[in-house]
Amino acid sequence: MNTDDLVLENVTKRFGSVTAVDDLSVTVPQGSFFALLGASGCGKTTTLRMVAGLEELTEGTIRLGDKDITELRPYRRPVNTVFQSYALFPHLNIEDNVAFGLRQRGVRNTATKVAEMLELVQLPGFAKRKPAQLSGGQQQRIALARALVNEPQVLLLDEPLGALDLKLRRQMQIELKRIQTEVGITFLHVTHDQEEAMWMADTVAVMNDGRIEQLGAPTEIYEFPASPFVSNFLGQSNLFAAEVSGTNGADLLLTSHGERFAAPSARAHSTDGRVWLGVRPEKVRLALPGEDTPATHNQVHGVLTDTCYAGVSTEYLLRTPWGQEMSVFSANAAAGEPLSPGTEVVAHWYPPHSFVLDRRLGEGDEIAQYSADPLGVAP
Amino acid sequence: MTAIVGAAAGPGPTAAAEPPPPGLRRRRWVPYLLLLPGGLWLLLFFVVPTVQLAGTSLYDRSGSLELGYTQTFAVGNYIDAITAYWPHLVRSALYSGIATIICVVLGYPLAYAIALKAGRWRNLMLVCVIAPFFTTFLVRTLAWKSILSDSGPVVGFFRAIPFVPDDFRLLATPAAVVCGLVYNFLPFMVLPLYASLERLDGRLLEAAGDLYARPATAFRRVTLPLSMPGLIAGTLLTFIPAAGDYINAELLGTPNEYMIGNVIDSAFLVRLDYPQAAALSFLLMATILVMVFSYVRAAGTDEVV
């Protein structure tokens, strides 16, 4: 283990009877860009605030390298935060804002360091302005500079791009990634934006209900989600309630609504009994009945109920024989008109694109709603 | 008034075609109309009396109310007033200055607690701050007379302490006058301070802590500068009326504690020396203006957001 990893062990936070963070353990490797991803109220911001020292732990410990920082007051922790609201001091100019932390630690000759930082965030020449004279994006960069100038061991970012418009956000995402590579400091980034998390982070932890549902590299989480929640929080998934009926070599054989499917055992989080068979909409291709499809592909017959032309791709909704909605994204690479609603089609996909998840007793009857609900919050 | 509104509101076929549109022309008048009642009031009851008072302060003092006064531009009235009553002027500045400082010391923590720590008790505590206003100024000050009296509990407490002389007293001392001033003007300090502290964004304090500032430093570098507008407003609202006050010195002090307000009061109503009373009023005004301006400059309002 590296000496400067950030380690959270069995961290729990309760507000009265509400458990915001529930027995969470995670290691953030030194120098990584680590994203905590989740919907609002999942405990991600509370986790970040506990690392910053702004919230006391109910149980558990937080260590930074060999040092236990659980009980340290915020001003004694070698971490700095970029706040969601930026929290720039309105009565101080940009230079004094950025130099605030340095001066507290008795650093002399702050001017050079501040100028370097303003250069890094591409706002040189702003030193004498007041925060109110800056745009949201500029304030965001200053907030970043004010935290980074202290060279913290961990930089905490609390939805730092939440208040920016889409275009500025994309720009800042690239910028943040560049800065992180340049300074090599551990970034712990809290966000509810799955694209932002996947785009920037080396490691993403998907949080739900105060716990981490899945942790891994963005491709790993997206391609092989570990739970129905993750499969629908990060992008969309089609999930079919199925039972494992046997194996064929390295493949798992599944039955769903009377149809037979195959999936590699290596892509299964559960290999017997009740399972969910999942596939991402963009992995599915459409064929007209009678057209040739590869014999090994999994197939679902259906009728198109909706066609959404979105420029780069066309998003189809089709109804399966058992009444479930299934979505299919088809890249607009080929010539020709999109298929129109009412067309009978065969949806098919390469079995290794499937993934298999554990399904609890009683789950599955309501699947029709489940798949149509991108956040997976329907009962 | 009705004619203007009626003409503007009626978009007749001819009116609509004419530049400039009547709606715009009417809007330009609105600020002046809004200023009119207050402006007239100030003109009638502030500007005119001030000019008249300035005139009175330069009358020949040998005149009287019955015989009438002659305007001789007697600047000597001011010199006479200063020579005779400069101790009272100094005393006014001193007492009200001390009272203002005590008000800051008592009021800042109080306003801070109400704004940031009181939670659901906040409104109740605010009512408590204002509650004394439900009784008249005079009665409240009279109540202090019995609180500080020689047979009262406060003096009794002090006399019980060893080494405090048995003839220790509070009533009829400068301390009593300052106590009265503090009590009567404390709400004027607390309310503006509360208003500016209540607007303080708690996240700024979290940010200061995150940037290695201890709570005391965070207070000095963030809370205090951001509450400066409230502190300046509170000090002015306390110091200015306290400097002109005469009830507290009258009821809680002796002629030895009389402030300039008492002198003006007696010159106008007892001695009927109108020119000198007017000259003293102007001297008080000038003293306050000089002190306030130097204070505001020192507090550096341009640094205040």
Interface residues (C-beta under 8 A of the other chain):
Chain A: A52 G53 L54 R73 P74 Y75 R76 V79 N80 T81 F83 S85 A87 L88 F89 P90 H91 F100 G101 Q104 R105 K130 A132 R146 A147 N150
Chain B: D201 R203 L204 E206 A207 A208 G209 D210 L211 Y212 A213 R214 T217 R221 V222 P225 L226 E303 V304 V305
